Amino acid sequence: MKHLLFGLCLAFLSFPAFAQSKGVKGVKHVILIGLDGFGSYSIPKAEMPRLKEMMQQGSWTIKARNVLPTSSAVNWASLLMGASPEIHGYTEWNSRKPEIPSRVVDQFGMFPSIFTLLYEQKPKYSAGVIYTWEGIGYLFPKQTVKKDVHCESDSMTTAVATDYIKNEKPNFLFIHFDQPDETGHKIGHDTPEYYAQLKIQDQLIGKILDAIKESGTWDETIVMLTADHGGINKGHGGKTLQEIEIPWLIMGKGIKKNQEIQETVNTFDTAATIAYIFGLKVPQAWIGRNVRTAFTK
């Protein structure tokens, strides 16, 4: 009898961790900024005042990890789909469709991503994707977004994104920047040229933040920033910490300030955290977890 009562008490105490979230009160917008090839190793040396201001105003870790292999499509898919390559099926650098059949598929024939969850559970919400690397365009169902723009440069991506934020105030927007990765491939990671590029990226990030403030939605917005992988020499895809460790940052309404996150964070936790913010029920196939310690409640 004692064992039964203990088990019931334990189940009751554990239940909130598995219950569906009601969402973060007062948050109507999430802006997710992704920097391709932005390794955590670079942050202490990078001249990025806007990024470091975001860290002071939010919760962050530079010890978040991606999935293997440390390449682009694999990790952007995992970030948006809340699962690992073995489950969603995208396994190569430039995957345009799963090389392994997805364990489950949504109504659009793709592994369910955060975009499908929003489309199905919050039909009045608007979502958009604005990206520099064309490979992003194969990782979400086109039917689920109202804005789908592939740009030729990060500066153009910024211009389109800031205009969209100010004029249409999307509920969810994923902005992808490609230039850090391109610089890493052409010149090398951890080089003066790479850090010069990060300084430019910081200016673009600042423009995104300013656009949110100008739109009048700042007090209703959570901003997230992360990457797909880092790099070493002129490449990535391997198993070094320079390639595996990525920054993960969240700031805005309901987020603890100036906090270094101590718990383990993986890239597929990003989708789960966004789902928590919006109060979405997540698929059983997802393995991502909400980064709960980032929130004030």
C-alpha positions in Angstrom: 0.0 0.0 0.0 2.8 2.4 0.9 4.5 1.7 -2.4 1.2 2.4 -4.3 0.7 5.7 -2.5 4.3 6.7 -3.1 3.9 5.9 -6.8 0.7 8.0 -7.0 2.3 11.0 -5.3 5.4 10.7 -7.5 3.2 10.6 -10.6 1.2 13.7 -9.4 4.4 15.7 -8.7 5.8 14.7 -12.1 2.7 15.5 -14.1 3.3 19.2 -14.8 6.5 18.4 -16.7 4.5 16.5 -19.2 1.4 18.5 -19.3 0.6 20.7 -22.4 1.6 24.3 -21.9 -1.0 27.0 -21.9 1.7 29.2 -23.5 3.6 32.2 -22.1 1.1 34.8 -21.1 1.2 37.9 -23.2 3.6 36.6 -25.9 2.2 36.9 -29.4 5.4 36.8 -31.4 8.5 34.8 -31.7 11.4 35.8 -33.9 14.0 33.1 -34.4 17.4 34.2 -35.8 19.7 31.5 -37.1 23.4 32.2 -38.1 24.8 29.5 -40.3 28.3 28.4 -39.2 28.4 30.5 -36.0 30.4 28.4 -33.5 30.3 29.1 -29.8 34.1 29.2 -29.7 34.0 32.6 -31.4 31.8 34.5 -28.9 34.4 35.5 -26.3 36.6 37.1 -29.0 33.8 38.4 -31.3 33.0 42.1 -31.4 29.2 41.7 -31.2 27.8 44.3 -28.8 24.2 43.7 -29.8 24.5 40.0 -29.3 26.1 40.4 -25.9 23.5 42.9 -24.9 20.9 40.2 -25.8 22.8 37.8 -23.5 22.5 40.3 -20.6 18.8 40.8 -21.3 18.0 37.1 -21.6 19.1 33.5 -20.9 21.8 31.8 -22.9 24.4 29.1 -23.2 27.4 28.7 -25.4 27.5 25.0 -24.7 24.4 24.0 -26.6 25.1 21.1 -29.0 23.9 20.2 -32.5 23.4 16.7 -34.0 25.8 14.7 -36.1 26.9 15.1 -38.8 27.6 18.8 -38.1 26.3 20.0 -41.4 23.6 22.4 -42.4 20.4 20.7 -43.6 20.7 18.0 -41.0 20.8 20.5 -38.2 18.4 23.1 -39.5 15.9 20.2 -39.9 16.5 19.0 -36.4 16.1 22.6 -35.0 12.7 23.1 -36.8 11.4 19.5 -36.4 12.2 18.9 -32.7 13.9 15.5 -33.5 17.2 13.9 -34.5 18.2 12.7 -38.0 17.4 9.1 -37.2 13.7 10.1 -36.7 13.1 12.9 -39.2 15.3 11.4 -41.9 17.4 14.4 -43.1 21.0 13.2 -42.9 23.2 15.1 -45.4 24.6 18.6 -45.8 22.2 19.6 -48.6 19.2 17.3 -48.0 16.2 18.3 -50.0 14.2 15.3 -48.8 14.8 12.6 -46.2 17.4 10.0 -47.1 15.7 7.8 -44.4 11.9 7.7 -44.5 10.6 10.0 -41.8 9.2 8.0 -38.8 5.9 10.0 -39.1 4.6 12.6 -41.6 2.1 15.4 -41.4 -0.7 16.3 -43.7 1.8 17.7 -46.2 3.9 14.5 -46.3 6.8 15.9 -44.3 8.0 15.2 -40.8 6.0 17.5 -38.5 7.8 20.8 -37.8 7.0 23.8 -35.7 5.4 25.3 -38.8 2.9 22.5 -39.2 2.0 22.7 -35.4 1.3 26.4 -35.7 -0.7 25.9 -38.9 -2.9 23.2 -37.4 -3.3 24.5 -33.8 -3.2 28.2 -34.3 -4.8 28.7 -37.7 -5.1 32.5 -37.2 -1.4 32.9 -36.6 0.9 34.0 -39.4 4.3 32.5 -40.0 7.2 33.3 -42.3 10.6 32.2 -43.3 13.2 34.6 -44.8 16.5 33.0 -45.7 19.8 33.4 -47.5 20.8 29.7 -48.0 18.4 28.1 -50.4 18.5 24.8 -48.6 16.2 26.2 -45.9 13.4 26.2 -48.4 13.2 22.4 -48.5 12.7 22.0 -44.7 9.2 23.3 -44.2 5.8 22.9 -45.9 5.2 25.9 -48.1 1.5 25.8 -47.3 2.1 26.6 -43.6 3.7 30.0 -44.1 2.5 33.4 -45.4 6.0 34.6 -46.2 8.6 32.5 -48.0 11.5 34.5 -49.4 14.9 33.3 -50.5 17.4 36.2 -50.6 20.8 36.5 -52.3 22.6 38.1 -49.4 22.3 38.5 -45.6 21.8 42.3 -46.1 18.8 41.6 -48.4 17.5 39.0 -45.9 17.6 41.7 -43.2 15.9 44.3 -45.4 13.0 41.9 -46.3 12.7 40.7 -42.7 12.7 44.2 -41.1 10.0 45.3 -43.6 7.9 42.2 -42.8 8.2 42.7 -39.1 7.3 46.3 -39.1 4.4 46.1 -41.6 2.9 42.7 -41.0 3.9 41.8 -37.4 4.1 38.0 -37.9 3.5 35.7 -35.0 6.4 33.5 -35.9 9.4 34.3 -38.2 12.5 32.3 -38.9 15.4 34.5 -40.3 18.4 32.6 -41.6 21.8 34.3 -42.2 24.4 32.4 -44.3 27.5 34.6 -44.4 29.4 33.3 -41.4 29.5 29.8 -42.9 30.5 31.2 -46.3 33.4 33.1 -44.8 34.4 30.0 -42.9 34.5 28.0 -46.0 36.3 30.5 -48.2 38.8 32.0 -45.7 38.6 29.9 -42.5 37.0 29.8 -39.1 38.7 31.6 -36.2 40.4 34.0 -38.6 40.4 37.9 -38.6 38.1 37.8 -41.6 35.6 35.5 -39.8 35.5 37.9 -36.9 35.1 40.8 -39.2 32.1 39.1 -40.7 30.6 38.4 -37.2 30.8 42.1 -36.6 28.7 42.7 -39.7 26.2 40.0 -38.6 25.9 41.8 -35.2 24.8 44.9 -37.0 22.2 43.0 -39.0 20.9 41.5 -35.7 20.7 45.0 -34.4 18.5 46.0 -37.3 16.1 43.1 -36.6 15.8 44.1 -32.9 15.2 47.7 -33.9 12.5 46.7 -36.3 10.7 44.7 -33.6 10.7 47.8 -31.4 9.5 50.0 -34.3 6.7 47.6 -34.9 5.3 48.2 -31.4 5.4 44.5 -30.6 8.5 44.4 -28.4 6.6 43.8 -25.2 4.8 40.9 -26.7 7.8 39.3 -28.4 10.4 36.6 -27.5 13.6 36.6 -29.6 15.7 33.5 -30.0 19.1 33.2 -31.6 21.2 30.1 -32.4 23.2 28.3 -35.1 23.4 25.0 -37.0 27.1 24.3 -36.4 30.5 25.9 -36.0 33.6 25.0 -37.9 37.3 24.3 -37.9 39.8 25.5 -40.5 37.7 25.8 -43.7 35.1 23.1 -43.0 32.7 21.4 -40.7 30.9 18.1 -40.5 33.2 16.5 -38.0 33.2 15.8 -34.2 35.3 18.5 -32.7 33.7 20.9 -30.1 34.4 23.8 -32.5 31.9 22.2 -34.8 29.5 20.8 -32.3 29.0 23.6 -29.8 26.6 26.3 -30.8 25.1 29.4 -29.0 21.5 29.2 -27.8 19.9 32.5 -26.6 16.4 33.5 -25.7 15.2 36.9 -24.5 11.9 38.8 -24.1 8.7 38.7 -22.1 8.7 36.0 -19.4 12.5 35.2 -19.8 15.0 35.4 -17.0 17.6 38.1 -17.5 21.4 37.7 -17.5 21.2 34.0 -16.9 23.7 31.4 -18.2 21.6 28.2 -18.7 23.3 25.3 -16.9 21.1 22.5 -18.2 21.9 20.5 -21.4 20.5 22.1 -24.5 20.4 20.5 -27.9 19.3 22.1 -31.2 16.1 20.1 -31.4 15.1 21.7 -28.1 14.5 24.9 -30.0 11.3 23.7 -31.7 10.0 22.3 -28.3 10.7 25.6 -26.6 8.8 27.5 -29.3 5.9 25.1 -29.0 5.9 25.7 -25.2 5.8 29.5 -25.8 2.7 29.2 -28.0 1.0 26.5 -26.0 1.2 23.9 -28.7 0.8 20.2 -28.3 3.9 18.4 -29.6 4.0 15.1 -31.6 5.1 12.0 -29.8 7.9 11.6 -32.3 9.6 14.8 -31.1 12.4 14.3 -28.7 13.1 18.0 -28.0 12.4 19.4 -24.6 11.4 22.9 -23.6 14.3 24.8 -22.0 12.2 25.5 -18.9 14.9 27.1 -16.7 15.0 30.1 -19.1 11.5 31.1 -18.1 10.5 33.2 -15.1 7.7 30.8 -14.2 
